[in-house]
Amino acid sequence: MKTDFKNFKEIKLELRRLDLERQIATEEFKALKGDIKQDLKPLNWVQTVVEYTGKIGSLVLMKKMFK
């Protein structure tokens, strides 16, 4: 971080940059929070279980076919 400023314009510019970085971080946090909420919904868990069950079922079926 820059600590030696030559005039008030540089200070204002640095404060503006830091404020924009803070706003960006806040928006990224909000998006992450929404993603986590979506991932923890029960319907998503059921869908994941069904997908894995289908994969395992197909492997077991193929194994029985080749025995």
C-alpha positions, 0 to 999 in steps of 0.5 A: 500500500502506498503510504507517502502521498504528495497531495490531497488528490493522491489521497482522494484517489487512493480512498476512492480505489479502496472504497471501490475494492470494498464494494467489489468484495461486498458484492462477491460476498453476497454472490457467494452467500447466494451460491451457498444457499442454493447448494444447501437446498434439499432439492439439490441434495436429492438431485446429487444422490440420484445422480450418484445412484444412477452412476453406481447402478449403471456400474453394477449393471455392467458388472453383472452383464460381464460376469 
